[in-house]
Amino acid sequence: MIIAYRQARERMIQEQLVSRGINDPRVLRAMAKVPRHLFLESELWDQAYEDHPLPIGANQTISQPYMVALMAQALELRGAERVLEVGTGSGYAAAVLSELCAEVFTVEAVEELALKARTLLSSLGYRNVSVLVGDGTLGWEEHTPYDAVVISAAAPCIPRPLLEQLKTPGYLVFPMGEKELQTLVRIRKDTAGIREEYLCECQFVKLRGRYGWED
């Protein structure tokens, strides 16, 4: 069974990632290593490495593998960074990020998801990931500044606290736009100011919080 999941990840790498432009070898190694199926309920394990999001409870989803890889690649991590993730969800993206940087600080608004992710990440040996229950749009000020910030939910605009907690230079990657369809945006913050780059269209669950969508 373990071999079957490893083979499924290898197919995922070639068919979903490499073929669509994911070429950072560190990201590809991380995606090949993290057992995505373990971040899902067992009845969904047979779909774990398919090219689509899956439910994780509380009206939330685990993003498709390609989107997780694309966002990780866009951060241009080299190994020594401290990264803030907003929207822990299942913990899968945090696990991938933990393979790429020194420390991951991830914030989840839904307590049941945060506690479950914290327990799972710890049991799988991801010691460089810290999980907080709270409003992720406010960031996690205790550990600022961050070399990179990623938001795993759709925001109507740039959450200002996250930009303030980002180092100069640094990247903020997140989906932004309408509730049903967004654009994946990469913000580069440097001494010259703020620059936006649009990566692709995407569809995420809505970001909740002070700087997210109203309920």
Kinemage of the C-alpha trace (Angstrom):
@kinemage 1
@onewidth
@group {chain A} dominant
@subgroup {mainchain}
@vectorlist {calphas} color= white
{ca met a 1} P 0.000 0.000 0.000
{ca ile a 2} L 2.819 2.426 0.867
{ca ile a 3} L 4.457 1.658 -2.481
{ca ala a 4} L 1.144 2.346 -4.264
{ca tyr a 5} L 0.864 5.812 -2.705
{ca arg a 6} L 4.497 6.539 -3.541
{ca gln a 7} L 3.834 5.593 -7.150
{ca ala a 8} L 0.711 7.781 -7.156
{ca arg a 9} L 2.799 10.730 -5.978
{ca glu a 10} L 5.348 10.071 -8.720
{ca arg a 11} L 2.569 10.126 -11.331
{ca met a 12} L 1.232 13.320 -9.773
{ca ile a 13} L 4.664 14.943 -10.085
{ca gln a 14} L 5.023 14.142 -13.776
{ca glu a 15} L 1.439 14.475 -14.994
{ca gln a 16} L 0.180 17.396 -12.914
{ca leu a 17} L 3.244 19.408 -11.929
{ca val a 18} L 6.188 19.061 -14.335
{ca ser a 19} L 3.891 19.079 -17.360
{ca arg a 20} L 2.394 22.406 -16.208
{ca gly a 21} L 5.596 24.278 -15.472
{ca ile a 22} L 6.523 23.391 -11.898
{ca asn a 23} L 10.296 23.157 -12.269
{ca asp a 24} L 11.803 24.074 -8.889
{ca pro a 25} L 13.544 20.834 -7.867
{ca arg a 26} L 13.096 21.571 -4.161
{ca val a 27} L 9.335 21.989 -4.610
{ca leu a 28} L 9.121 18.786 -6.645
{ca arg a 29} L 11.022 16.869 -3.957
{ca ala a 30} L 8.763 18.243 -1.240
{ca met a 31} L 5.625 17.327 -3.169
{ca ala a 32} L 7.009 13.833 -3.755
{ca lys a 33} L 7.774 13.392 -0.074
{ca val a 34} L 4.657 14.641 1.734
{ca pro a 35} L 1.941 11.938 2.022
{ca arg a 36} L -1.125 13.917 0.917
{ca his a 37} L -3.494 11.019 1.614
{ca leu a 38} L -2.782 11.204 5.342
{ca phe a 39} L -4.239 14.721 5.430
{ca leu a 40} L -7.616 13.345 4.295
{ca glu a 41} L -10.220 11.024 5.744
{ca ser a 42} L -9.427 7.421 4.844
{ca glu a 43} L -12.446 7.093 2.537
{ca leu a 44} L -10.842 9.732 0.271
{ca trp a 45} L -7.363 8.215 0.156
{ca asp a 46} L -7.935 6.710 -3.277
{ca gln a 47} L -8.467 10.269 -4.636
{ca ala a 48} L -5.610 11.888 -2.735
{ca tyr a 49} L -3.261 12.339 -5.706
{ca glu a 50} L -5.843 13.351 -8.280
{ca asp a 51} L -5.914 16.813 -9.835
{ca his a 52} L -8.670 18.471 -7.801
{ca pro a 53} L -9.444 19.788 -4.307
{ca leu a 54} L -11.131 17.545 -1.742
{ca pro a 55} L -13.314 18.221 1.314
{ca ile a 56} L -11.737 18.244 4.773
{ca gly a 57} L -14.781 19.249 6.828
{ca ala a 58} L -16.119 22.591 8.109
{ca asn a 59} L -16.927 23.573 4.493
{ca gln a 60} L -13.202 23.733 3.715
{ca thr a 61} L -11.049 21.894 1.183
{ca ile a 62} L -7.515 20.696 0.620
{ca ser a 63} L -6.220 22.432 -2.518
{ca gln a 64} L -5.325 20.503 -5.652
{ca pro a 65} L -1.651 19.442 -5.701
{ca tyr a 66} L -0.791 21.736 -8.624
{ca met a 67} L -2.019 24.846 -6.802
{ca val a 68} L -0.071 23.957 -3.642
{ca ala a 69} L 3.076 23.457 -5.733
{ca leu a 70} L 2.541 26.640 -7.762
{ca met a 71} L 2.126 28.782 -4.653
{ca ala a 72} L 5.162 27.214 -2.997
{ca gln a 73} L 7.274 27.753 -6.118
{ca ala a 74} L 6.146 31.390 -6.345
{ca leu a 75} L 7.597 32.081 -2.878
{ca glu a 76} L 11.112 31.217 -4.168
{ca leu a 77} L 12.175 29.629 -0.876
{ca arg a 78} L 15.777 28.538 -0.409
{ca gly a 79} L 15.713 26.915 3.023
{ca ala a 80} L 16.463 29.496 5.718
{ca glu a 81} L 13.197 31.452 5.622
{ca arg a 82} L 10.406 31.965 8.136
{ca val a 83} L 7.033 31.658 6.397
{ca leu a 84} L 3.557 32.702 7.516
{ca glu a 85} L 0.633 30.710 6.126
{ca val a 86} L -2.942 31.943 6.510
{ca gly a 87} L -5.490 29.134 6.337
{ca thr a 88} L -3.973 25.934 7.735
{ca gly a 89} L -6.866 23.720 6.667
{ca ser a 90} L -5.719 20.108 6.721
{ca gly a 91} L -2.078 21.091 7.267
{ca tyr a 92} L -0.940 19.685 3.915
{ca ala a 93} L 0.407 22.932 2.456
{ca ala a 94} L 2.165 23.678 5.755
{ca ala a 95} L 3.864 20.278 5.538
{ca val a 96} L 5.057 21.034 2.011
{ca leu a 97} L 6.337 24.453 3.098
{ca ser a 98} L 8.119 22.902 6.075
{ca glu a 99} L 10.264 20.919 3.630
{ca leu a 100} L 11.273 24.170 1.914
{ca cys a 101} L 12.066 26.600 4.735
{ca ala a 102} L 13.299 26.819 8.319
{ca glu a 103} L 10.037 27.639 10.108
{ca val a 104} L 6.333 27.725 9.206
{ca phe a 105} L 3.798 29.666 11.269
{ca thr a 106} L 0.260 28.841 10.182
{ca val a 107} L -3.026 30.346 11.365
{ca glu a 108} L -6.464 28.717 11.076
{ca ala a 109} L -9.780 30.301 12.051
{ca val a 110} L -11.663 27.001 12.445
{ca glu a 111} L -10.563 25.534 15.750
{ca glu a 112} L -11.402 21.911 14.940
{ca leu a 113} L -9.273 22.035 11.779
{ca ala a 114} L -6.395 23.786 13.540
{ca leu a 115} L -6.270 21.262 16.370
{ca lys a 116} L -6.510 18.316 13.994
{ca ala a 117} L -3.756 19.726 11.763
{ca arg a 118} L -1.510 20.440 14.756
{ca thr a 119} L -1.856 16.869 16.016
{ca leu a 120} L -1.282 15.333 12.591
{ca leu a 121} L 1.737 17.486 11.727
{ca ser a 122} L 3.328 16.643 15.061
{ca ser a 123} L 2.673 12.916 14.633
{ca leu a 124} L 4.297 13.007 11.185
{ca gly a 125} L 7.418 14.681 12.560
{ca tyr a 126} L 7.002 18.217 11.199
{ca arg a 127} L 8.706 19.920 14.130
{ca asn a 128} L 9.243 23.257 12.388
{ca val a 129} L 5.505 24.020 12.009
{ca ser a 130} L 3.553 26.023 14.612
{ca val a 131} L -0.268 26.217 14.410
{ca leu a 132} L -2.376 29.038 15.871
{ca val a 133} L -6.172 29.265 16.166
{ca gly a 134} L -7.207 32.781 15.200
{ca asp a 135} L -7.968 35.399 12.559
{ca gly a 136} L -5.278 34.815 9.964
{ca thr a 137} L -5.942 38.132 8.227
{ca leu a 138} L -4.305 39.761 11.252
{ca gly a 139} L -1.203 37.602 10.810
{ca trp a 140} L 0.827 36.317 13.757
{ca glu a 141} L 2.644 39.349 15.095
{ca glu a 142} L 4.619 37.477 17.739
{ca his a 143} L 6.956 35.966 15.132
{ca thr a 144} L 7.328 38.854 12.696
{ca pro a 145} L 8.852 39.690 10.341
{ca tyr a 146} L 8.367 36.907 7.791
{ca asp a 147} L 10.419 36.261 4.677
{ca ala a 148} L 7.283 35.128 2.833
{ca val a 149} L 3.528 34.989 3.384
{ca val a 150} L 0.998 32.726 1.660
{ca ile a 151} L -2.788 32.823 1.972
{ca ser a 152} L -4.626 29.579 1.228
{ca ala a 153} L -8.056 31.222 0.856
{ca ala a 154} L -9.529 33.876 -1.426
{ca ala a 155} L -9.239 37.493 -0.241
{ca pro a 156} L -11.186 40.500 -1.587
{ca cys a 157} L -8.061 42.678 -1.236
{ca ile a 158} L -4.562 42.642 0.228
{ca pro a 159} L -4.803 42.192 4.026
{ca arg a 160} L -2.708 45.126 5.226
{ca pro a 161} L -1.403 43.488 8.425
{ca leu a 162} L 0.131 40.666 6.388
{ca leu a 163} L 1.939 43.127 4.150
{ca glu a 164} L 3.216 44.960 7.213
{ca gln a 165} L 4.511 41.717 8.747
{ca leu a 166} L 6.396 40.829 5.549
{ca lys a 167} L 10.115 41.556 5.310
{ca thr a 168} L 11.652 43.787 2.674
{ca pro a 169} L 12.316 42.160 0.276
{ca gly a 170} L 9.668 39.455 0.494
{ca tyr a 171} L 6.809 37.761 -1.347
{ca leu a 172} L 3.109 37.535 -0.531
{ca val a 173} L 1.204 34.977 -2.623
{ca phe a 174} L -2.575 34.648 -2.468
{ca pro a 175} L -5.800 34.365 -4.504
{ca met a 176} L -7.648 37.676 -4.888
{ca gly a 177} L -10.871 38.603 -6.637
{ca glu a 178} L -14.560 37.787 -6.709
{ca lys a 179} L -16.113 35.179 -4.451
{ca glu a 180} L -16.457 32.561 -7.210
{ca leu a 181} L -13.328 33.192 -9.282
{ca gln a 182} L -10.009 34.730 -8.370
{ca thr a 183} L -6.558 35.440 -9.713
{ca leu a 184} L -3.484 34.051 -8.009
{ca val a 185} L -1.371 37.121 -7.229
{ca arg a 186} L 2.252 37.447 -6.201
{ca ile a 187} L 3.129 40.664 -4.393
{ca arg a 188} L 6.807 41.595 -4.170
{ca lys a 189} L 7.647 44.031 -1.419
{ca asp a 190} L 11.016 45.727 -1.847
{ca thr a 191} L 12.700 49.081 -1.348
{ca ala a 192} L 11.067 50.389 -4.518
{ca gly a 193} L 7.587 49.663 -3.190
{ca ile a 194} L 4.956 47.051 -3.989
{ca arg a 195} L 4.752 45.185 -7.293
{ca glu a 196} L 1.955 42.820 -8.357
{ca glu a 197} L 2.274 39.835 -10.682
{ca tyr a 198} L -0.699 37.773 -11.842
{ca leu a 199} L -0.001 34.051 -12.098
{ca cys a 200} L -3.259 32.337 -13.105
{ca glu a 201} L -6.996 32.129 -12.525
{ca cys a 202} L -8.055 29.973 -9.592
{ca gln a 203} L -10.911 29.150 -7.249
{ca phe a 204} L -10.518 28.951 -3.458
{ca val a 205} L -12.823 28.994 -0.463
{ca lys a 206} L -13.400 32.477 0.929
{ca leu a 207} L -11.022 34.052 3.430
{ca arg a 208} L -12.779 34.891 6.675
{ca gly a 209} L -11.646 37.536 9.140
{ca arg a 210} L -11.351 41.270 9.623
{ca tyr a 211} L -9.645 41.730 6.246
{ca gly a 212} L -11.513 38.912 4.470
{ca trp a 213} L -15.087 38.423 3.285
{ca glu a 214} L -17.984 39.254 5.586
{ca asp a 215} L -20.117 36.321 6.710
